[in-house]
Amino acid sequence: MKPRIDARRTAILVLDVQNDLVKITPGIKENRILENIAAVIRTARRSKVPVIHVTASVRGDFLDIPRDNPLWDGLRKSRQLISGTKGAAIHPGVRPLKSELVLNKTCVDPFLTTNLGQALQNNDANTVVLVGLWTNWVVEATARHASDMGYRVFVVRECSASNTPANHDFAINRILPTICYVVPMKDVLAALRR
């Protein structure tokens, strides 16, 4: 049986689509990732489906992230995703409306350092549709956590990319299908229009 998205109980999660990450994500322009994400957002807005934006940004002194950790050492060295900088801002192609919730996290999993769970409850959502950067980081972490919490989780195949094509392909084809539904954008757009 093909899984269905009930737009009345769904929230769109736009994950880490920030200037610093857009700039270093290979294939993002060629694969029209930003345009695809924007199309999902536009369709959700027209249908009054909640759109929640999640960002990752940290203090310039990095006191709000783990020390002695390979993941965060790279962030320190590159001086990326620092709160208040242009690099940490949401990309203008998917800019949130003033009425849309923007949650900032200081880790990979948005359920851990934000009130995302409460926001989903407030919207009576039992289904999340995930789009964003990077597939094998925030998209996968969100899918795992949401799935464990009992949400119906959908990842839009054409609306994510990663730090390498190989990482994206492995996550989208091997890992995510064991956790959630990986679906084509046309199916999501059709479901949201109902």
C-alpha positions in Angstrom: 0.0 0.0 0.0 1.3 3.4 -1.0 1.7 5.8 2.0 -0.5 8.9 2.1 0.2 12.3 3.4 -2.8 13.9 5.1 -2.2 17.6 4.7 -4.5 18.4 7.6 -2.1 16.7 10.1 1.2 17.5 8.4 4.0 20.0 9.0 6.8 20.9 6.6 10.2 21.0 8.2 12.8 23.1 6.3 16.1 22.0 7.8 19.3 24.0 7.8 18.9 25.8 4.4 21.4 28.4 5.4 23.8 30.5 3.3 27.0 28.8 4.6 25.7 25.4 3.8 24.2 26.3 0.5 27.5 27.7 -0.6 29.5 24.5 0.0 26.9 21.9 -1.0 27.9 20.3 -4.3 25.2 19.9 -7.0 22.7 22.2 -5.3 22.2 24.4 -8.4 22.4 21.7 -11.0 19.8 19.6 -9.2 17.6 22.6 -8.5 17.4 21.8 -4.8 16.5 25.3 -3.6 13.9 25.7 -6.3 12.3 22.3 -5.4 12.3 23.2 -1.7 10.7 26.6 -2.5 8.0 24.8 -4.5 7.1 22.6 -1.6 7.0 25.6 0.7 4.8 27.6 -1.7 2.3 24.7 -2.1 2.2 24.2 1.7 1.5 27.9 2.3 -1.3 27.9 -0.2 -2.9 24.9 1.5 -2.4 26.4 5.0 0.0 23.5 5.9 2.4 24.7 8.7 6.0 25.4 7.6 8.6 25.3 10.3 12.1 26.5 9.6 15.0 25.0 11.5 18.5 26.5 11.6 21.8 25.6 13.2 23.9 28.4 14.5 26.2 28.9 17.4 27.9 31.6 19.4 31.1 33.1 18.0 33.1 31.8 20.9 31.6 28.3 20.5 30.8 27.9 24.1 27.4 26.5 23.3 28.6 23.4 21.4 30.7 20.4 22.5 34.4 20.8 22.9 36.7 17.9 21.8 34.4 16.6 19.1 35.4 16.1 15.4 32.0 17.3 14.1 32.2 20.6 15.9 36.0 21.1 15.5 35.3 21.5 11.7 32.7 24.2 12.5 35.2 26.1 14.7 38.0 25.9 12.1 35.7 27.1 9.2 34.0 29.8 11.4 30.7 29.0 9.8 27.1 29.1 11.1 27.9 31.8 13.7 24.7 33.4 15.0 23.9 36.8 13.5 26.1 36.4 10.5 25.0 36.4 6.8 26.3 32.8 6.5 24.0 31.6 9.3 21.0 33.3 7.8 18.3 31.3 6.0 18.9 31.4 2.2 16.7 34.0 0.5 15.2 31.5 -1.9 13.4 29.8 1.0 13.0 32.8 3.3 10.3 32.3 6.1 7.2 34.4 6.4 6.9 36.5 9.6 4.1 34.2 10.6 6.3 31.0 10.3 8.2 29.6 13.2 12.0 29.6 13.0 13.8 27.4 15.6 17.5 27.5 16.1 19.5 24.4 17.3 23.0 24.0 18.5 23.3 20.3 17.5 22.4 18.1 14.6 19.0 16.8 15.8 16.4 19.6 16.0 14.4 17.8 18.7 17.2 18.1 21.2 17.9 21.9 21.5 14.6 23.4 20.3 10.9 23.1 21.2 10.2 21.4 17.9 8.1 18.7 19.6 5.9 21.3 21.2 5.5 23.1 17.9 4.4 20.0 16.2 1.9 19.3 19.0 0.6 22.9 18.7 -0.1 22.3 15.0 -1.7 18.9 15.7 0.8 17.3 13.3 1.3 13.6 13.3 3.2 13.7 10.0 6.4 15.6 9.0 7.7 16.2 5.5 11.4 16.9 5.6 13.5 19.0 3.2 16.9 20.5 3.6 20.7 20.3 4.0 22.4 17.9 4.6 20.7 14.6 3.9 23.0 12.4 6.0 23.1 14.9 8.9 20.0 16.9 9.9 17.5 15.2 7.5 18.5 11.7 8.7 18.7 12.8 12.4 15.3 14.3 12.2 13.8 11.3 10.5 15.3 9.0 13.1 14.0 11.0 16.0 10.6 11.7 14.6 10.1 8.1 13.6 11.1 6.9 17.1 8.5 9.4 18.5 5.8 7.9 16.3 5.5 10.5 13.7 4.8 9.5 10.1 8.0 10.8 8.3 8.4 11.6 4.6 11.6 12.8 3.0 11.2 14.5 -0.4 13.7 12.9 -2.7 14.5 16.0 -4.8 14.6 18.4 -1.9 17.8 17.5 -0.1 21.5 17.4 -0.8 24.6 16.7 1.2 28.3 17.6 1.7 29.2 14.9 -0.9 27.1 13.2 -3.6 28.1 9.8 -2.2 26.8 10.7 1.3 23.5 12.0 -0.1 23.0 8.9 -2.3 23.8 6.5 0.6 21.4 8.2 3.0 18.6 8.7 0.5 18.8 5.2 -1.0 20.1 3.0 1.8 19.4 4.5 5.2 16.3 6.7 5.0 14.1 4.1 3.3 14.6 1.9 6.4 13.4 4.7 8.7 10.8 6.6 6.8 9.1 7.1 3.4 11.4 8.6 0.7 8.9 10.0 -1.9 9.1 12.0 -5.1 8.3 15.7 -5.0 5.3 15.3 -7.3 3.6 13.1 -4.8 4.1 15.5 -2.0 2.9 18.5 -4.0 -0.2 16.5 -5.0 -0.9 15.6 -1.4 -0.5 19.1 -0.2 -2.9 20.5 -2.8 -5.8 18.5 -1.4 
